[in-house]
Amino acid sequence: MPPSAKRLRTLPADLPCEAIMDSVADGVFTVDLDWTVTSFNRAAAQITGVPPGEAIGHKCRDVFHSSICDGDCALGACLASGGTLTNRSIYIIRADGTRLPVSISAAPLKDRAGHVIGGVETFRDLSALQLMRKELEGLHSLEDIRTRSRALVRILDILPQIAESGATVLLLGESGTGKELFARAIHNLSPRRQKPFVAVNCGALPAELLESELFGYKAGAFTDARKDKPGRFRAASGGTLFLDEIGDLPLPLQVKLLRALQERIIEPLGATAAEPVDVRVVAATNRDLSRMVAEGAFRQDLFYRLNVVELHLPPLRERPEDIPLLTEHFVARRACLSGKAIDGVSAAVLQLFMRHPFPGNVRELENIIEYAFILCPQGLIEPWHLPDSLKPAGGAAQAPSAGPRTLEAIRLAAVREALARNRNRKIAACRELGISRDTLRRLLARHGLK
């Protein structure tokens, strides 16, 4: 008898099916012919954020809210055809309301007599893989913008229409508010998404270099110009040119930029004729352009040409409701990239974040999390893992007497406070927190609250 057969015979005959399923890293669930969930393994609960007790006995569409629940069900297709499906990429909605990319496989579920009694589906979390792909390719989309701020939600609601229009966009906001992220989102939502996205920081180069960087030059235009250089306008042909820190653009270059926007032509240094260009411009600045126009430091005609669509991005201190959300996002992102088993931040750290003015805005918060990952070995990030500028006054930070709390506990506290502020009106509390009523109900049910 081969050794493998001997090993198989040593397995206990009464090994529970649940124990086997819970040892699988992929999410697995089964449904009956009425689409009611009949089993839900541990990985399925971890990936979806839905405990097995809240999934079993409910319709699968009420558990997953996936992108294929309305008319394109994978399990439904398998049951209808009798075949199987493997590695189909879709989105599901987690219990906390976030969209999660997953890869699914499905097949009919049969009894011993061969009769179909339901279906089985496995799914794998693709968020880490998708994050790595975005890091390598520099891709950004609307889903990368995380917010519960009403001001930013209003912008996100109209961003697809703005992107589709092709209009010039002016992004206003302090340094670190994510202006380039919004510019990339506009590009990736636009008909130009297949063409280049080119970013230029107008404040990082002296005027004489910036002109050749933007518009290019011809061979012989100046000493050492041995061959043509196309410039950023030409590099972004058919796509989007992002002009960051547009308020730092010198007045002579403002004239050339105005002509490029009005007439869709550029004149490289040393050129004898203008050249046509097809580029959409998205500009950004942390300066008050209206005031600069009044002071004569910025051309009024260029300001109005850039200001076709104006979007104000509020600083992080004006949207504190985003701090826990962004903290959780940056921790999860850094955990994927570093491989460290860090679950979140402690309640003491979150309290420090909520009191901090964040002059560097979202970029500062992301840098703080990256710094904390260097010092934190695992578990929760504590105050002593933070930069000195955030540590409490009076020496080294000590562990909070109440003990660390998970993000689940922080969510529960936020829900309780929102309900108290809104006199237990659930719809108002959900609107304030930016969550659905189902998410609120599941969170309270997990903690035995009504």
C-alpha positions in Angstrom: 0.0 0.0 0.0 1.5 3.4 -0.9 2.4 5.8 1.9 -0.2 8.3 0.7 -3.0 5.8 1.2 -1.8 5.0 4.7 -1.9 8.7 5.5 -5.4 9.0 4.1 -6.6 6.1 6.3 -5.4 7.9 9.4 -7.9 10.7 9.0 -10.8 10.4 11.4 -13.9 9.2 9.8 -16.1 11.6 11.7 -14.1 14.7 10.9 -16.8 17.5 10.8 -17.3 19.2 7.4 -17.3 22.6 9.2 -13.8 22.0 10.5 -12.6 21.3 7.0 -14.3 24.3 5.5 -13.0 26.6 8.2 -9.4 25.6 7.5 -9.7 26.8 3.9 -8.2 30.2 3.2 -10.9 31.1 0.6 -14.4 32.1 1.4 -16.9 29.3 0.8 -20.7 29.3 1.1 -23.5 27.1 -0.2 -27.2 27.9 -1.0 -30.3 25.9 -1.5 -32.6 26.2 -4.5 -34.3 29.2 -2.9 -30.9 31.1 -2.7 -30.9 30.8 1.0 -27.4 30.5 2.5 -27.0 27.1 4.1 -23.3 27.2 5.1 -20.7 30.0 5.5 -17.1 29.3 6.4 -14.8 31.3 8.6 -12.9 32.9 5.7 -16.2 34.0 4.2 -17.0 35.8 7.4 -13.6 37.5 7.6 -13.7 38.6 3.9 -17.2 40.0 4.0 -17.3 41.2 7.6 -20.6 39.2 8.1 -20.7 36.6 10.9 -21.9 33.2 9.9 -25.0 33.6 12.1 -26.0 36.6 10.1 -25.5 34.9 6.8 -26.9 31.5 7.2 -30.7 31.5 6.7 -30.6 34.7 4.6 -30.7 35.2 0.9 -27.2 35.4 -0.6 -27.9 38.7 -2.4 -28.7 40.3 1.1 -25.3 39.1 2.3 -23.0 40.0 -0.6 -24.7 42.9 -2.5 -22.3 42.0 -5.3 -22.0 43.6 -8.8 -23.7 40.5 -10.3 -26.6 40.0 -8.0 -29.0 41.9 -10.3 -29.5 39.6 -13.3 -26.0 38.1 -13.8 -25.7 35.7 -10.9 -22.8 33.3 -11.3 -24.5 30.5 -9.3 -27.7 31.0 -11.3 -25.8 30.5 -14.5 -24.2 27.3 -13.2 -27.5 25.9 -12.0 -29.1 26.6 -15.3 -26.4 25.1 -17.4 -25.2 22.4 -15.0 -21.6 23.6 -15.6 -19.0 25.3 -13.5 -17.5 28.8 -13.4 -13.9 29.6 -12.4 -12.0 32.8 -11.5 -14.5 35.5 -12.4 -13.6 38.9 -11.0 -16.5 40.9 -9.4 -17.1 43.3 -6.5 -19.0 42.7 -3.3 -20.1 45.2 -0.7 -18.7 44.4 2.8 -20.6 44.9 6.0 -18.9 48.2 6.6 -20.0 49.5 3.2 -16.7 49.2 1.3 -16.4 47.7 -2.1 -14.1 44.7 -2.3 -12.7 43.0 -5.4 -13.0 39.2 -5.3 -12.4 36.3 -7.7 -15.2 33.7 -7.6 -15.8 30.1 -8.7 -19.1 28.4 -8.6 -20.7 25.0 -9.3 -24.0 23.1 -8.7 -24.3 21.2 -5.4 -25.6 17.7 -5.8 -26.7 15.0 -3.3 -25.5 11.4 -3.4 -28.2 10.5 -6.0 -26.9 13.2 -8.3 -29.8 15.6 -7.9 -29.1 19.3 -7.8 -30.0 20.6 -4.3 -28.3 24.0 -4.5 -25.0 25.6 -5.3 -21.5 26.2 -3.9 -19.3 29.2 -4.5 -15.8 30.1 -3.4 -14.4 33.6 -3.4 -10.9 35.1 -2.9 -10.1 38.6 -1.7 -8.2 40.4 -4.5 -7.7 43.7 -2.7 -4.0 43.1 -2.0 -3.3 42.0 -5.6 -5.2 45.0 -6.9 -3.3 47.3 -4.6 0.0 46.0 -5.8 -1.1 46.3 -9.4 -2.0 50.0 -8.8 1.3 50.6 -7.1 3.2 49.2 -10.1 1.1 50.9 -12.8 0.3 54.1 -11.0 -3.4 53.6 -11.5 -6.0 55.6 -9.6 -9.8 55.6 -9.8 -12.8 56.9 -8.0 -12.7 54.1 -5.6 -9.3 55.3 -4.3 -11.0 58.4 -2.8 -12.2 57.6 0.7 -14.5 60.1 2.4 -17.6 60.6 4.5 -17.3 64.4 4.2 -20.5 65.9 2.7 -18.5 68.4 0.8 -16.3 65.7 -0.9 -19.3 63.4 -1.4 -21.0 66.2 -3.4 -17.8 66.5 -5.5 -17.7 62.7 -6.1 -21.3 62.7 -7.1 -20.6 65.0 -10.0 -17.1 63.9 -10.8 -18.1 61.4 -13.5 -20.0 64.0 -15.4 -17.1 66.5 -15.1 -14.7 63.9 -16.4 -16.9 63.0 -19.3 -17.3 66.7 -20.3 -13.7 67.3 -21.3 -13.8 70.8 -19.6 -10.7 72.4 -18.1 -10.8 71.8 -14.3 -9.2 73.9 -11.5 -8.6 72.1 -8.2 -8.2 74.4 -5.2 -7.0 73.2 -1.8 -4.1 73.1 0.6 -1.0 71.1 0.1 -1.7 67.4 0.8 -5.4 67.4 0.2 -5.2 64.9 -2.7 -5.4 67.2 -5.7 -3.4 64.9 -7.9 -5.5 61.9 -6.8 -8.6 63.8 -8.0 -6.9 64.8 -11.2 -6.1 61.2 -11.9 -9.6 60.1 -11.1 -10.9 62.7 -13.6 -8.6 61.3 -16.2 -9.5 57.7 -15.6 -13.2 58.4 -15.7 -12.9 60.4 -19.0 -12.9 59.2 -22.6 -9.1 60.0 -22.6 -8.4 57.2 -20.0 -6.5 55.1 -22.6 -4.1 58.0 -23.3 -1.3 59.4 -21.1 -1.7 61.2 -17.8 1.3 63.6 -17.5 1.9 65.7 -14.3 4.1 68.8 -14.1 4.8 70.7 -10.9 5.0 74.3 -12.0 6.7 75.4 -8.8 9.5 72.9 -8.9 11.5 74.3 -11.9 12.9 77.8 -12.8 11.1 79.7 -15.5 13.6 79.1 -18.3 13.5 75.3 -17.7 9.8 75.2 -17.2 9.1 76.7 -20.6 11.1 74.0 -22.4 9.6 71.3 -20.1 6.1 72.3 -21.0 6.4 73.2 -24.7 9.6 71.5 -25.8 12.2 72.9 -28.1 13.8 72.3 -31.5 17.4 71.3 -32.2 19.6 74.3 -32.3 17.2 76.5 -30.2 20.1 77.1 -27.7 23.5 75.7 -26.8 23.5 72.0 -26.3 20.0 71.6 -27.9 21.3 68.9 -30.3 17.9 67.3 -31.0 14.2 68.0 -30.7 12.5 67.6 -27.3 8.8 67.1 -27.5 7.8 68.7 -24.1 5.0 67.7 -21.7 2.1 69.0 -23.9 3.3 66.7 -26.7 3.9 63.8 -24.2 0.2 64.1 -23.0 -1.2 64.2 -26.6 -4.7 62.8 -26.5 -4.7 62.5 -22.8 -4.6 64.8 -19.7 -1.9 67.3 -18.6 -2.0 68.0 -14.9 -0.4 71.4 -14.0 0.2 71.3 -10.3 1.0 74.6 -8.4 -0.3 76.6 -11.3 -0.2 79.7 -9.1 3.7 79.6 -9.4 3.6 79.9 -13.2 5.6 83.0 -14.3 3.6 85.7 -16.2 5.5 85.2 -19.5 4.6 81.5 -19.5 1.0 82.3 -18.5 0.6 84.0 -22.0 1.9 80.9 -23.8 -0.4 78.6 -21.7 -3.4 80.8 -22.4 -2.8 80.5 -26.2 -2.4 76.7 -25.8 -5.8 76.5 -24.0 -7.6 78.9 -26.4 -6.2 77.9 -29.7 -5.0 74.4 -29.0 -1.6 75.2 -30.4 1.9 75.4 -28.9 5.2 77.0 -30.0 8.3 75.0 -29.0 11.4 77.0 -28.4 13.2 77.6 -31.7 10.1 76.6 -33.8 9.2 78.6 -36.9 5.5 77.6 -36.8 2.9 76.7 -34.2 2.0 73.0 -33.7 -1.5 71.8 -32.9 -2.1 69.8 -29.7 -5.0 67.8 -28.3 -4.7 67.8 -24.5 -7.1 68.3 -21.6 -5.7 70.5 -18.9 -6.4 70.0 -15.2 -4.7 72.6 -13.0 -4.3 72.8 -9.2 -3.0 75.3 -6.7 -2.9 75.9 -2.9 -2.8 79.7 -3.6 -5.7 82.2 -3.8 -5.8 82.9 -7.5 -8.6 85.5 -7.2 -6.4 87.5 -4.9 -3.4 87.1 -7.2 -5.5 88.4 -10.1 -6.4 91.4 -8.1 -2.7 92.0 -7.3 -1.6 91.6 -10.9 0.4 88.4 -10.2 -1.9 86.2 -12.3 -3.5 86.9 -15.6 -7.3 87.4 -15.3 -8.0 85.9 -18.8 -6.0 82.7 -17.9 -7.8 82.4 -14.6 -11.1 82.4 -16.3 -9.9 80.0 -18.9 -8.7 77.6 -16.2 -11.7 78.1 -14.0 -14.3 76.4 -16.2 -15.0 73.9 -13.5 -13.7 74.8 -10.0 -13.5 72.2 -7.2 -12.6 73.1 -3.7 -11.0 70.2 -1.7 -11.5 70.9 2.1 -8.5 70.4 4.4 -8.5 67.4 6.7 -9.2 69.5 9.8 -12.5 70.5 8.3 -13.6 66.9 7.8 -12.6 65.0 11.0 -15.1 62.3 10.2 -12.7 61.1 7.5 -9.8 60.6 9.9 -10.8 57.1 11.2 -11.8 56.1 7.6 -8.5 57.2 6.1 -6.5 55.8 9.0 -8.1 52.3 8.5 -7.4 52.6 4.7 -3.8 53.6 5.1 -3.2 50.9 7.7 -4.7 48.2 5.4 -2.7 49.5 2.4 0.6 49.6 4.3 -0.1 46.1 5.7 -0.5 44.7 2.2 2.7 46.4 1.0 4.8 45.5 4.1 3.4 42.1 5.0 3.2 43.1 8.7 0.3 41.8 10.8 -0.8 45.2 12.0 -4.6 45.4 12.6 -5.1 49.1 13.2 -4.6 51.9 15.7 -5.4 52.0 19.4 -8.1 54.3 20.8 -5.4 56.5 22.2 -3.8 57.0 18.8 -7.1 57.8 17.2 -7.8 60.3 19.9 -4.4 62.0 19.1 -5.3 62.0 15.4 -8.7 63.6 16.1 -7.1 66.4 18.1 -4.2 67.0 15.6 -4.7 69.9 13.1 -2.9 68.0 10.3 -1.3 71.0 8.5 0.0 68.5 5.9 -3.5 67.1 5.5 -4.1 63.6 4.1 -0.4 63.3 3.0 0.7 64.0 6.5 -1.6 61.3 7.9 -0.3 58.7 5.4 3.3 59.6 6.3 2.5 59.2 10.0 1.1 55.7 9.4 4.1 54.8 7.3 6.4 55.9 10.1 4.4 54.0 12.7 4.7 50.8 10.6 8.5 51.0 10.9 8.3 50.9 14.7 5.2 48.8 15.3 6.0 45.0 15.1 2.4 43.8 15.1 -1.0 44.2 16.6 -2.2 47.8 17.1 -0.3 51.0 16.5 0.2 52.8 19.9 1.2 56.4 20.7 4.8 55.4 21.3 5.0 54.2 17.6 4.2 57.8 16.4 6.5 60.6 15.5 7.5 62.8 18.4 5.4 65.7 17.2 2.2 63.7 17.9 3.2 62.1 21.2 1.4 63.4 24.3 3.3 66.1 26.2 5.2 65.1 29.3 7.6 62.5 28.1 7.2 59.1 26.6 3.6 57.9 25.9 2.3 55.2 28.1 -0.3 52.6 27.3 -3.9 53.9 27.9 -5.4 52.7 31.2 -8.5 51.5 29.4 -6.5 49.2 27.1 -6.4 49.2 23.3 -9.6 49.1 21.3 -10.1 47.6 17.9 -11.5 49.5 15.0 -14.7 47.5 15.5 -15.0 49.0 19.0 -14.3 52.5 17.6 -17.0 52.0 15.0 -19.4 51.0 17.7 -18.6 54.0 19.8 -19.0 56.3 16.8 -22.5 54.7 16.1 -23.6 55.2 19.7 -22.5 58.8 19.6 -24.2 59.4 16.3 -27.4 57.8 17.6 -27.3 60.0 20.7 -26.8 63.2 18.7 -29.7 62.3 16.5 -32.0 61.2 19.3 -31.9 57.5 18.2 -33.1 58.3 14.7 -31.4 55.6 12.7 -31.7 57.2 9.2 -30.2 60.5 10.4 -27.3 58.6 12.2 -26.6 56.5 9.1 -26.6 59.7 6.9 -24.1 61.4 9.3 -21.8 58.3 9.4 -22.1 57.5 5.7 -23.3 54.0 6.2 -26.4 52.0 5.2 -29.1 50.9 7.6 -28.2 47.3 7.1 -24.6 48.1 8.2 -25.9 49.8 11.3 -28.2 46.9 12.1 -25.5 44.3 11.7 -23.0 46.3 13.8 -25.6 46.6 16.7 -26.6 43.0 16.3 -23.0 41.8 16.6 -22.8 43.4 20.0 -26.3 42.3 21.2 -27.8 45.9 21.0 -31.1 47.0 19.7 
